[in-house]
Amino acid sequence: MKYKKAAIVAKPHQDVVHYLRQAISILGGHGVGYVLEKTAAELLGSPDFCEREDVAAHADLIVVLGGDGTFLSIARQAVEAQVPVAGFNLGTLGFLTAMKKESLAEGLGHIFSGRAAISRRKLLQVDFAGATYTALNDVVINKGTIARIVKLRLTIDGDTVAEIKGDGVILATPTGSTAYSIAAGGPIVSPEVNGFVITPICPHSLTFRPLVVPDGAQVMVQLLTPHMDTYVTIDGQTALPFNFEESIRVSLYPKQLPMLVAPGTNYFKLLYEKLNWGL
């Protein structure tokens, strides 16, 4: 694919400035134009910018200089516009921003020469309180600060599967299986697997264990505990209050995110590098 214009999205940190300037220089060397998202423009002192929620409308490639949180902040619009995203890690773990900042020139070179691969990542569709959201990583339902157990009814394809008693539940895509879900004891799921994960958070039970359900599953979670501060958090970006007897419906979203990865990228090698998996 021949890219004509890249939108550059950056985390708000002065250490990013060097890489912003480097990215602009590399883009120019490949004859690719660019537009700066507002934070990136502010870091460079540029008066010309577009808002973060509009970047996909201004480019045919999005370059993220930051961590996974920065990546997640533009995921939904990238999915809707089907604009590929290339993430360069300036954060900590960086599962989504998997390319290294030190390899910025090499990574962009792979992209513009056509050697970079596109990994298509599944998302979850979240229907709640009359609105629809998408999650690239996960949907988390958990209680507030009071140390009390919350009870949730879990329904799959119309059948009640369990009443979860504990701190909450995580519904994660394969991409999000290495985020909060793995910390709560969930399995690592390769992005190529056709399913998603349901992981209880501190269940008050010895028998309820994480569950992998097929892509076509329709999952519903209902809050059964009254007078409890409970929230639905989507990709760590959006937090919504979850009230007694309300329900949330989660299913596979019909579109996938085109994520650019370096040639020869191995998912299990990434696990080894990021999590010391297998040691």
N, C-alpha and C positions, 0 to 999 in steps of 0.2 A: 504494500500500500504506500502511495506517495503522500506524505504529510505536507500540508501547506502552511499550517499555523498551529502553534502550540500555546496552550494556556498554562502558565506557571503558577502553581499554588504552593505556598510556603507556611511553615509553622512560625508563630510570632516570636522569634529569638534572634538576637544579633549575630550569633554564630552562623546563621544561614546566609548572611550577606555574601560571603565569599563564594558559596556554591550558586547563589542566584546569578552573580556576575559571570561565573564560569558557564552556567547553563545558557545564558543569553549569547555568550561568545560562540559556544558550540553550535547553537541553533543557527546563528548567522553564517557560520562556516559551512553548514549544510544547505544554506539557502532557504531556511524555514523561518517564517515570521513568528512573532510571539505577542501575547497579551498578558499583562500581569494581573493577577487577582489582587484585591485591595491590600491584604496584608503584605504581599510581596512588594507591591508598589510603595507602601509606606516604609518598608525596610530600606528601599533604594532611594527614597525621597522623590519618587516619580509622581507627577500629578495625573498621569493617565493610568486608569485601572478599570476593572469590572468587578462587580460584587461576586463573592464566592458562589452564591446560588445561581449565577448566570454564566459561569465559565464554559460549560459545555455548549452553550449557544454561540460562542465566539471562536471556537477552535475545532480542529478535527483530531487533536491529541491533547491529553492533559498530563503534565509532568508535575508530580508531587515531590516536594523537598520537605520532608518532615517525618513524623512517625505514623503509626497506624491510625491514630485519632484524626490526623489531618486527612489521611486517605479516606476514612469513613465519612468525613464531612462532605465529600463531593461524590460519593458512590452512587447515590440515588439518581442524581441528574445525569451522571455518566451512563448509567443503565438505560434511562429513558431515551437519551440521545444516541445510544450505542457508540459513544466516543471512547476509544481505548485509553487506559490509564497506565502510566509508568511511574512506579513509586521508588524513590531513592531514600534510604533510611537515614534520618538524622535524629531518630528517637532512641529507644532502648532495644526491645526485641526485634520489632519490624518484620512480622510475618507477611503483611500486605506490601509494605515498602521493602521488598526483599533485596533489591539491588543496592549495592554499597555506594555511599557518597563518594568514596575515594575512586570509584570506577565510573564516575559520571560521564566522562568523555567516551569511555569504552561502551557503556550501556546505551547511550544515545546513538553512538555509531552503529551498534547492532540494530537498533530500531530503524534508523534511516537507511540502512543497507538491506533491510528485509530479513536479517538473520534472527531477530527476536521472535519468540513464539507468543501466541495469544492463548492464555489460559482462561477459559470461560467459567466464571464462578456463579454458583446458584445463590439465590436470595430467598428469604422468606417473605410472604405477604402477611401483614398483620391487620386484621379487621377489628377495630375497637372503637366504641363510643361514636359510631357513625362516620368514622374516618378510616382511610386505608394508609398504611405505612409499609415500608420495606426495610429489611434487615439483611445486611451482608454477613455480619458475624452472628448476632444472637438477639433474642428477646428474653429479658429477665423479669420474672415476677417475684418480688420479695418484699418482706415486711420492713417497717421503719426501724427506729432505734430501740424500741422497747424489746427486752429479751423475753418474748412470748412466742409460742408456736402459732403459725398460721395454718389453716386447713384449706386445701384447694381440691376441687373435683376435676380429674383429668378424663376427658372423653376423646376417643379416637374413632372417626368414621361413625359417629352416632352412638357408640357403645361406651358406657362408663368403664374405665380401665382400673382406676384407683382413686382413693382419696388421700392425697399427699399431706402429711403432717410434718412440718419442719419450718425452715426459714424461707422456702420458696422453691422455684423451679426455673430451669434454663432451657430454652429451646434454641438449638444452635445448628447452623449450617455446617457442612464439612469444613469450610474455611474457618468458621468460628469455633470449631471443636478444640482448637489449641489456645483459645482465649479463656474466658471465665469458666467454661464448661470443664476443661481439663483440671483447673484448680479445684473444682468441686468433685473430682473423681470420675469425670466422664471419659469416654474413649477418644483416642486420636482417630480421626476419619479422613482418609485421603479425599482431596477435592473431586476425584473421579467417581466416587461412590454415589449411587443414586438413592440418597436417603438423607434424613436429618436426625438430630440427637435430642432426646429429652433427658435432662439430668436434674435430679432433685438436689436441693441445697440443704445440707445437714438434716436428712430425713430422720424422723423419730421412729425408725423401723429398721430391722435387720434384713428385711426382705426386698424393699423397693430399691432397685438398682437402675442405673442409666439404661436407656432404651433407644435403639436405632429403629426408626420407622421409614417406610418407603416414601419416595417423592410424592406419590399421589395421596398420602394420608391427609385427612382433615382433622386437625387437633383443636380441641376447645378446652380452655381452663376457666373454671368458675371459682370465685372467692366465696368461701363458706363461713368465714369468721367475721362477725360484726365488730364494729368499734375498734378496728385495727388499721393503723396507717400502713397501707400497702401500695406499691407502685409497679407500673409497667415501664421498663427502661429498654429502649430500642437502640442497639449499637452503641450504647454509652453516650448517645447524643441527645436523645429525647426522653424525658421522664414524665409519665402521666399518672395521676392518682387512679387507683383501682378500688372501687367501692364494693361493699357487701352485696353479694348475689349478682354482680356484674360478670360478664363473660368476655373472653378474648378468643378470637378464632385465628389460627395460624396454619398456613398452607404454603406450598411452593409457589413462588412468583413466576409468571410466565416468561420473563426476560432474564437474561444472564449478563453479568458484567464482563466485558472484554478487558482482561488484565495482561499487560505486556510483561514478559519475563525473559531473562537472559537465556541465550541458547545453551542447551545442555543442563538447564536447571533441574535438579533432582529433589523431589519433595522430602525424601527421607534424609538426604544430606542436610537439607535445611533444618530438619528437626534436630539433627545431631549438632549443628552449629548454634542454633538458637536455644535449645533446651537441654543440651548434653544427652539427648535421648540415646539409649543403647549402651551408655557407659556403665 
